[in-house]
Amino acid sequence: MGRRDKKRIVLKVGSNVLTKGTDHISRGKIEDIGRQIVALQDTYEFVIVSSGAIAVAKQFVNLESNGVAIDVKQALASIGQPHLMRIFQESFRDLGLLTSQCLLSYSDFEREQSKKNIINTINVLVANNYIPIINENDTVATDEIQFGDNDKLAALTASLLNADLLVIATNTNGICTKESVENNTYQTIDEVNDIEMLENEIVAEISSHGTGGMKSKIEAARIAQNADIETWVINGLKDNFVINAIQNKTLFTKIVKAVYNE
């Protein structure tokens, strides 16, 4: 099938989803993602942006360091990345899916030649039924380790690849109103086009493994919206989370295109 026959989803999976809130990567969650891709593959093609390399490494090693904490995290990412890819490869292969690894840095999105190379490579992979699994090249870059848990990377990737949809899987039912978080009723904002309004609703919270919290997800939605791409923030801890969102069977936040673009 040609590129335009299917809708292209960039699916960003956070560390907190891949570990299901524990200290270990969940093979069951990776299989859940794979099963959904199989179920949707006639209509959708997927590019995955995956965190979790550091979380995987923590299962194996406890590094000593004389340097700063970020150096340890970069080293952990380097140790964990091949393990993370192996888990994806094994779990997806059992479902008949092919995987490939793409490590990107922010500087890659600033150079025209790099951008062309990314687009061409990923298009060839997808055309040949390989699912690109993207992570930041953490050994040379520190931005995402410190700030974003790959949210911004996913949005830049979605923009560059002209995706139809950016799905950010996290550990909450989308973005909740500030008031509902403060009084523990957790009401999900179901649809919004005003990013500024959304920013006013977030509470500064960061999850245990992830580094982003909601602020980086809203920043990602802004990048996507500027590229005329819709963003969904979904609870990835639930089984079948992408399919259920597509079928509107679950609570999640849909950040639609800006009104002036319509």
C-alpha angles and dihedrals in degrees: 000000000000125000096261095050092078135044112246117227122191103205116197114196117194127216091249090059096046091051093039086226094304132104094259134070109251114230087191091061092049089050089049089055091047094049090052092050089052091049092049100037096106091061106023138043119205137217111184125209105195133190121187106094093115092044090053093050092051087064090062109030146031106203124211116216141180090190135072123299094253090062090057091049091051090050091048090050089053092051095042101045098075090045091050091050091048091054091050092045095049096043094045094043090058086058093048094256126135122218137198134186125234120180113195136182129202091248087063089067092054099057121073095215093050091049091052090048092051092049094047095045095047092045090053091048094049092045088056093049096255115139110223112222109200129196132164114267089246097182091067101030134049105182098095095040088057103034121009121028087220096300093122091041089055092050093049089048092050090050094047094047093046091237122189093220140013113210117191112194113204139153099268135066091262122284116335128206114265092238093052092050091050093051095038097242094113105206113191119227099230103192133006139159098183109087093184090058090049092053090057090055099056126101119211103253129142123197123234099257100018122077099200114067117182096306093071091045091056090047088052091050089052092054090047093046090052086056091048093251125137118231127209121196106202138177101252093184089077119084116251091014098157095046092045091051092049089051091044092238096131141050114261141138120258115197102196131197117289114269094238089061094060 
